[in-house]
Amino acid sequence: MPWTAEVTTSNSWLSISSGASGTDSGTIKCKFTTNTGTSTRYGTIRITAAGATGSPMNVTVKQAFYTDVKGDVNGDGDLNLADTIFALQISANIDPAGNVHYEADVNSNDKIGIEEAIFSLEHLARILRPAPTATAASRITSTTFQANWDSVSWATGYCLDVSTSSGFGSFVCEYNDKDVGNTTVQIISDLKSGTQYYYRVRAYNAKGTSCKSNVVNVTPGGSGYIPDFTNSLGMDFVYIDPGIFMMGSPEDEPCRGSDETLHQVILTQGFYIQTTEVTQGQWKAVMGSNPSTSFQNFGDDCPVEQVSWNDVQAFITALNAIGGRTYRLPTEAEWEYAARAGTSTAFASGEFTNPNGDCEIGPNLDSIGWYYNNSGWSIRPVAQKQANAWGLYDMHGNVYEWCHDWYSDYPSESVTDPEGPSFGDYRVMRGGCYVCDAWYCRSASRSRFKPGRTSEITGFRLVSPQVSSAPYAPAAITASYVTSTGFQANWNIVSGATGYRLDVSTGSGFSSFVPGYNNRDVGSVTSKTISGLSSNTPYYYRVRAYNAGGTSRNSNVRSVTTTGGGGSNVTNSLGMDFVYIEPGTFMMGSPEDELGRDSRETRHEVTLTRGYYMQTTEVTQGQWEAVMGSNPSYFSNCGDNCPVEMVSWNDVQAFITALNAMGIGTYRLPTEAEWEYSCRAGTATAFANGGITKPDYECGHDPNLNAMGWHCGNSDSKTHPVAQKQANAWGLYDMHGNVWEWCQDWYGNYPSDSIVDPEGPSFGDLRVRRGGCWRHYARSCRSAYRSSGSPDGRDYVLGFRLVASQVSQ
């Protein structure tokens, strides 16, 4: 019979009043009161009587079997592994006769055994194996949707329930605790339009499973429906929702590359991506010919190859001219996000199991891509292998695919809508190819080619923006020319943008704007001088790009504090104006895809560690005559404000010697690097105000050059007064055209590596000339164009401007 007693401490004398004698056993329901008297808790123990009826027995009672957390069997106020160990030990103490020497009936069933340990384990699992969180459905159509959930770090897989009722009384087809593998998305198809569905998920690994997640509801054909589309050329596109994913590879992924640093990427805009690589038939329909010389006879449904990144840009331009939607290459982040389709494994179909201990074979790759082990060393028609969860084919293998980005190292921190650097030497390629080892075909694997290179392993697929062809957001970069009353805001150029809008504020939240700089249209420049500000005051700026298709998101925010530093213009007693140029780093030379480029313009990084003053105009005839007493110019009737010409490099050295002797400063010619750095004024385009449209040997009006410089297309075959055209962003006039400008350097080939404060070779036969002139074509007036001449040569196209390390007013 049960005996009942009340105890107030953990050690009490318990008197058995009846029903027990000898070795009788029974259950005692004990009421336990804490020493503080603040709460009463209940538990069950079982004892074996040791004496006669009424004899006192010494009973040790475990206080507070139950705490506020059910399953806290050791009473320490916490639920952890110790509780499960405790319950297992108690269960193990049941002797063969069924007597229990000490127990904890944690589930209150008046029994003790393995059930107690299971009960504790189940509760412990809620801490050690947390459930995933089901998130909103996406890619909703009239008969399908994509179920989504967050990944759980400990999980090796997930099981999914889909039902037509919130209570999960009836399930959709096989989705009754269906094992969907190590993915965080699942497409559910063949559903009824207008019907509400519910889904939930649980996680598992080899040691156990989690509880069920929360429940999400979705209605196919209802709100959120964004249909896929096929264009007039038969290109199929699927819509990809915005999202967050881990880009790159974990350090334990077999055969990973050192350039695959794992980092979080946030994509804030949805986009359409082509379900297959662009085919030979699609290329021919747009361009009229087939560049796929290696596999031209393999059929129109095979991917086009032998196309460079530059060729692809020409294709996109021609395709966009057809009308309808606007197309572009995917960014590298968009490509990997789409390729993974919600997975975090090496392939969208699973891990890289690497059976031979090398990087060549990948069994999980066989079902989803063509590579060296299954392709027969040739391309294959698109869409013959299994699509990934988002309906995309051949993201692993067949041909490499060009991306929008210049190649560079990944960041380690989280980034939003990355587009790669604004310039570089190589463009990104992704996805591997038909002759590649398996590791090259992983979702995270990165490769690169120069944008002008073609290959039989390289093709592409396209992206179309969700709504418009608005440009990417620019990246605001560090302010320069900071003074006590102003600074220069800077940002990167954005491909396809026709202009920029600038915000400048006294607060990082942009609630109060500097007058005139609330969505200020600043045109196509990539820098803007802000003046009339308060000294020693912090300011913030951000920028947006725009074109006919719309306006981009805001850039990142940059801060700057006015301090009274350099940046002011100074004028010497001869009326020569100079502006201070801060030290900095830039890419000297031209990218390989710049129209009109010359082979002598090898692109390389240059760092200038010293600031200098640059003359805002070319030296004028009046200034020359004031120093030398005569005017050598062929166009002397142009006037004192026209640039001096017919001066050799040696003549210029004589002028500088005479000027320095006047005691109004120390002057010299700029180095070639200083000249180009000043000419570009923070840009990377052919001209300081944009690209070039008239590169060939013709004298047509190039719109950007026409605004900034005198050349054969607008000069009427003569020089013109200085500072009549638009200045660049740093306040320098006539850097493009009017007259060639001598530089300090002997002429020599560029290096390909990064260099600091270059001054050219130590000797040579020719001196450098830069900037083009009134007689030359647009291509010769580009920022990167190089020319040279004998130091004693004179011509009516040759002038110069000065650099000063010190200026006296």
Salt bridges, closest charged atoms under 4 A:
ASP95 OD2 - HIS101 NE2 3.19
ASP110 OD1 - LYS29 NZ 2.40
ASP161 OD2 - ARG200 NE 2.74
ASP161 OD2 - LYS212 NZ 2.94
GLU174 OE2 - LYS178 NZ 3.20
ASP177 OD2 - ARG202 NH2 2.71
ASP177 OD1 - LYS212 NZ 3.25
GLU253 OE2 - ARG442 NH1 2.59
GLU260 OE2 - ARG442 NH2 2.63
ASP300 OD1 - LYS284 NZ 2.89
GLU332 OE2 - ARG430 NH1 2.86
GLU332 OE2 - ARG446 NE 2.80
GLU334 OE1 - ARG328 NH1 2.94
GLU336 OE2 - ARG340 NE 2.99
GLU336 OE1 - ARG430 NH2 2.75
GLU401 OE1 - ARG461 NE 2.73
ASP417 OD2 - ARG553 NE 2.92
ASP503 OD2 - ARG542 NE 2.84
ASP503 OD2 - ARG544 NH1 2.88
ASP521 OD2 - ARG501 NH1 3.98
GLU592 OE2 - LYS450 NZ 3.57
GLU594 OE2 - ARG782 NH1 2.68
ASP598 OD1 - ARG600 NE 2.85
GLU601 OE2 - ARG782 NH2 2.56
ASP651 OD2 - ARG794 NE 2.60
GLU672 OE2 - ARG770 NH1 2.80
GLU672 OE2 - ARG786 NE 2.86
GLU674 OE1 - ARG668 NH1 2.89
GLU676 OE2 - ARG680 NE 2.96
GLU676 OE1 - ARG770 NH2 2.83
GLU698 OE2 - LYS694 NZ 3.74
GLU741 OE1 - ARG801 NE 2.76
ASP757 OD2 - ARG610 NH1 3.41
